[in-house]
Amino acid sequence: MSSTAEQDFSSLDAALAGQALSPGDDGWDEARLAWNLAVDQHPAAVVFAEGPDDVAHAVRYAAENGLRAAAQGTGHAAAMHQTLDDTILVKTARMTGVEIDAEGRVARVQAGALSGDVAAAAGEHGLAPLLGSSPDVGVTGFTVGGGLGWLGREFGFACNSVLAADVVNGAGELVRADAETNAELFWAIRGGGGSFGIVTALELALYPIGPLYAGDVMFDVEHAPAVLAAYRDWARQAPREVTSSVRFLTPPPIPDVPEPIRGRPMVTVTAAFHGDPAEGERLLAPLRELATPVVDMYGEQPPAALVRIHGDPEQPVPGITGGAMLRELDDEAIDMLVRIAGKDSGSPLLQVDLRHLGGALADKADGAGALGALEGEFAVSAVGVPMGPVTPEAVHGALQDLADAVEPWSTGLSYLNFTEKPSDASSAFSDEDYARLRAVKADLDPDRVIRGGQEIEPAG
């Protein structure tokens, strides 16, 4: 790749409906910011795309000038890139269009659309997309990385609800991908990450879902051993219509956090039941009785509220994350987690979350994309916020300690959306599927113009 020290991006800027900025331009420091404020991005240039033509211009310019191109909707997972100094960062945040075909049960969303906006638009028609835990996460990044959400055990991964996609490939051509057109690309972008092209729009299946029963219940962390064991036993008997997680959580001691939980170490159980809310209340009742709750937010919810039941931050924050896949959560694993993240651990981690898998998340349906299923009983996602006395070094150390501690229970695989650090993607797929992904990359982008978060090298 060529040096960008003397690169002049004025011709690219002139070709865009949007804007191209490079180091030294007014607004550069703001332009290169990611949602994750712990990441200090230094790309060769930033393109604010107004539409697919701008994305195509940016990719062609990169290809013609020995550069690479990477998409970024919000930058929640910006830490996946080790360096961007040879890369044009294509920001899609201005591409926010959402169209709902209520009769066909399809949402067409542009690359910069946010989960909360899509959930609200679909909810007006009594429909729901498969989305995750935060209203301001971009739908596209969440989906191409797999998409593990609160309807997952019943309906599977969000990536497999994709009906079609518009994608700018490594040659800067806008193509459509669906089950019949560019079928290998269609397979790869459904759970294989962003290495195969820059998605400019997705068509997503919507599901007719009425009011459901969901929320979060929080207990003092001293109850963690009993809560984890009882929750584990409960989850193993739960029907597919229930998706849930248990986590250690210590909300930061800041004014934005409600007083009852501010800075207070807790263990919490988040759950969503799709079905009659009265039946959901009965099913989730044992969770409310595990100890005396600090906060109990279970109740009837509209589907659009699912993106908020986990209480994820809705504004940019610094975060350092790690993840693992657990084969099972036995008593020894629970004891280990209590030592690592419980009351007396002194852990700098904000949360250690265990998402219950199984159900449709374990079934590889016919026609599924690159991510059809995840092995294991739980997916672990941990995050630390390097603010105040908590240093990045302390968070990295705690994440490594956690990774080492869970190793005896690990499946040996990973999940792309929980792997927010520079890496290749080989550990997220079977050998057969990874070889197929590499073949798709070699066919569509042999010169590696498109840069995904977790790199997939072309075969050859």
N, C-alpha and C positions, 0 to 999 in steps of 0.2 A: 504494500500500500504506500501511496506517496505521502510526503510530508505536507501538513496543512499550515505550516508557519506563515507562508506567503500567499495562501489561497485567497482568491478574490471571489466572493459569492454574489457579486452584484448582478451577474447575468442570470443566476438562479432566482434571485429576488424579483428581477424584472419579469420573469416568466410566470410568476405565481399570482393567483388571486389573493392569496394570503401573504405571508411575509417570511423572509429568511434573514436571520441574524447570525453574526459571527463575533468572535472576541474583539473587543474594542468598540462595538456598536452600542449606541444608547439602548438601555434596557437589557443588555446582555446578561447581567447577573440575575435578573429576575427571570429571564427566558430560560435559563439553564436549570432552574429549580425543579426538584421533584416533590411529589406529595410527601415522600419520606425524607424529612429534613436531616436525617443522619447521613444522607448520601450527597456527596459533593461532586456534581456532574461537570465534566469538561469536554463536551463534544466539539467536533470541528465546526459545526454550525447547528442551529436549530431552525427547523421549518415549522411554522404554524400553518397547517393545511386547512383550507376552507372546504375542500372536497376531494374526490378521488383524482381529479386531474392534477391537483397540486402534489398529491402523494406520488403519482406517476412521474411528474417532472423531477421531484427530489430523487427518486430511485434512479432514473436515467442519468441525472447529473452525477450521482455517486458512482455509477458504473463507468461512466465516461472519464472520470477523473481519479480513478484508483482509490475510491473511498467505499465505505459501506453505509447502509441505511438501517436504522432501527426505529420501530414504532414505539410511541409512549402515549397512553391515554391520560392517566393521572400520575403515574410514577410511584404507586404503592410498592411495587416490586423492583424499584430502580437499583437496589443493591445487587441484582443479578449480574450487572455489567461491571467487570473489573476496570475497564478503561474505555473511553469513547473518543480518544483523540484522533482516530481515523474514521469517525462515524458522523453522519448527518442524523441528528435526532429529529424524527418526524413526529411532531406533537399533533394529536388528533382531537384535542379538547374542544375545538370550535365546531366539530362535526357531530352535532348532538341530536339530529333528527330522529324521531320515533313515530312510526306509523303502525296502527293496530288494525288488522283485519279481523274484526270480531267474529264474523260468520265463518271465516276459514281458520280461525284460531291461530293466527300467525302475527308475530311482531317483526317488523323490519326496522332495525336499529343501525344508525351510523356508528362509526368506530369510536366516537367520543362520548356516546350516551352513557349515563350513569345508572347504576342499578336502581336507586331510589326512584328516578324518573320513569324508567321502564316499568317498574312494579306498579307505580301509581297510575300510569296510562293504561296498563292492562287491567288493573283492578277496577277501573270505571266500567268495565264490561263483564265483570265477574270472572275474569281470567287471571292466570298467574304464570309468569315465566319461572324457570329454575334459576334462582339467584342465590347469593351467598349471605355474608354476615354484616356487610357494611353498605349503607345507601350511597356512599360516594366512591365506591370502587367502580372502575370501568367495566361494562358488560363484556367487551371484546377480550380484554386480557384475562379476565376471570374465566371466560368460556374456553378460549383456545388452550388454556393451561389445565383444563379438566372441568372445574366448576363443581365443588362439593358444597351443597346447600341444604337448607332445612326441609326440603321435600325429597332428599336424595335417596333415602332407603325405600321409598315407594316408586320413584320415577327415574332414578339413576343420575348420572352426571349431566351437567348442563351442556357439555360439549356434544352429547348425543341427542340433544333436542334441536341442534342446528339442522335446518332444512336446506340451506344454501348460503353461499358467501360470495361476496365480491372481493377479489384479491388482486393487489398489484404484485406481480412476480419479479424475479431478479432482473429481468430485462426491461422493467418499467412498463409492462403491458397490464392493462386491467382486464381480468378474466373472471368468469363466473365458475363456481365450483359447486356441484351438487352430486347426487348419486349417479347421474348419467353423464355429466359433463365434467371433465377434469376430475375423474373419480379418485385418482390417487392423491391429488392435492386435497380433495374433500376429506378423504380418510385422514390425512396427516394433520390437518389443522384442527381436527376434532380431538383435542387432548394431546397433540404432539408439540404444542408451543408455537412460538412465533418465528421459527427459522425458515419458513417456506414461502413467505410473502407477507406483505402488509395488508391486513384485512381492512377494507373500507366500509363494509356493511355486512350484517348478518341477518338472516331470516330464521326466527326462532319459533318453535312450537310453543303454544300456550295451552294451559290446562284449566278446565272449568272447575274452579275451587271456590266454595263458599266460605263462610266464617269457619274458623278453626280454633283449636285450643292450644295456646303456646305461651311461652314466657321464660322467666328465669327466677330461680329461688336461691337465696344466698344464706350461708351459715358461717358462723365463726370457724376459723381454720382449725381450732382445737378439735372439731368434730370430723376432720378430714378422714382419719382411718375408717371410722364407721360409715361415713357417707360414701366413700369410694367403694367399699366392699358391698354395701347394700345397693348402691346404684348399679354396680357391675352385674349383680345377680338380677336386678330388675331389668336391665337393658337386654340381657340374654333371652328374656321371655317376651320382650316387647314386640308387637306386630310391626310389619313393614310400614304401616302408616305413621309410625313414630320415628322421628330422627332427633338425636339428642347428643349432648356432650357434658362432661364434667371437667371442671378446671379449678386450679389454684389461681386466685386473683387478688392482687393488692392494688386497688385504684390509687393513683398518685394523690398526694395531699395538696390539691389545688382547688381554688374556688369553684371551678366548673363541675367538680364531683360533688354530689349531694352529701350533706353532713353525715348521715348515718353510716356511709361506707367509705368516707374519705380517709385514705391512708390505712385502712383496716384490712388486715389479711383475712381472706375468706376462702371457702370452697363453695362453688356454685354449680347448679345443674340447670342447663338450658335445654328446652325440649319443645317440639312442635308435633301436634297430632292432626292429621288430615282426616276429618270425619265429623260426625255429630259432636258439637262441643260438650254436650252432657256426657258422652262416652269418653271424650278426652279428659274431662275433669275426673272421671272415675279412674281412668288409667294412670293419670299423673298424680293422683292423691297420695300414693305411698311415698313419692319424692318429697312432698311437703311435710311429711311426718318423720323425716330422718333425724331431725333435731329441731330446736326452736329457731325459726327463720329470723335473720336480721332484716331481710326484705323478701317479700313474696309478690312476684309480678305475673304469676300465672293467671290466665283468663281468656275469654273469647276475644279473638283478634281477626281483623280483616287480613287477607293474604298479603297485601302490600306492606303490612307491618312486620313481616318476617325478617326483612333486611335490618331491623333495629332491635330484635329481641336479645341479641348478644351484647349490645351496648358498646360496639366498637366506636372509636373516635370518628367524628365527622368533619374534622379539620386537619390540615397537615400537622404531623408530629414526627419527631425522630424515633426510629425503631430499628432494632437489630433482632433478626428472627432465626429460628432453627426448627427442624422438624424431624420426625421419624415415624416409621410404621411398626406397630406392635402386633406380633403374632397372637398374643393373648394378654389379658390382665389378670394374673393369678395373685394370690395373697402376698407372695414374695415381691412381686412387682409393685403392689400397692405400698408395702412397707418401704421399698426403695424410693418411690415418688414422695412419700411423706417426709423422708429424710432429706431429699434433694430440694423440695419446694414447700415444705410445710412450715409449721409455726416456729421451729427452732433452727431453721436452715440458714437464715440470714441471706437468702437468695436476693439478688438484685433484679430478678425477672418480674415483670409486671404480671405475666400470666403463663401458666402451663396448661394447655387445653387438650383434652382427649376427646376426639370426635368418634362416635360410635359408627362403625361401618356395617357390613352385612346387607341383607336384603338385596335390592336392585343394584347396590354399589358393588356387590360381589358376583353378580350375574353378567356375563358378557353376552349381550343380546346380539342376534343376527343383524348385520349391517352397522355395528358399532364402529366408532372411529378408533384412533390410535390408543385412546384410553377407554377400554371397555369395562374394566373391573379393577378393584384394588384388593389385594390379599390382606388378611389380617383382621383383628378385632377392633383396633383403634388406630386412628391417625393422630399423632402428637404434633401440636404447633405451639411453639414457645416464643415469647417476645420480651425484650427488655428495652427500656426507654432511657437513653443516656442523657440525663438532665440532672442538674444540681450535683449532689455528691455521687451519683451513679455514673461511672466512667464507661466509655466504650470497651475498655480492656476488661472491666469487671463483668460486663454483659457477655462478651465473647467467652470469657472463662467459664461463666455459669452455663452457657449453652453447650460448651464442650464437656463440662462435667455431666450435664444431663444426657448428652449423646453417649458418653462412655457408660453411664449408669444403665441406660435402657438397652444397650447392645445385646445382652443375653436374650432379650425378648424380641429383637428386631427381625423383621422379615428379610432384611437385606435390600429391600427396594425403597424407593422414595416416591414422592408425589410432587409434580412440578410446582404447583402453587404454594407449597409449603417449603420450597427450597430456594430461598431468596438470597443466594450467594453465588459468586462466580463458579460455574461447574459445567461439565457436559451433562447430557441428559440420559446417559446410558443406564444409570441405576433406576430410572423410572419406568423401564420397559423390559419385557422379555427379550432374549437375544434375537428371536425371530422378528419381533416388531421393531426393534431398534435397527436391525439390518434393513428392514423395509423402509423405515424413515430415512436412513442414509441414502438409499436408492432413490427415493423421491427427491431428496435434496440435490443429489447428483444430476438428476434429470431436469429439475426446474431452476436450479441456481448453482451450477458447478463452480462459479467464480466467487461464491460466498458473499455476494453483495448484500443480501438480507441477513441481518444479525438478530438472532433470537436471544432471549434471556439466558437459557441454558443451551449452549451451542450444540448443534448436530452437524457433524462434519460430513460432507458428501462422500459417498462410497467411491472407491477407486484407488 
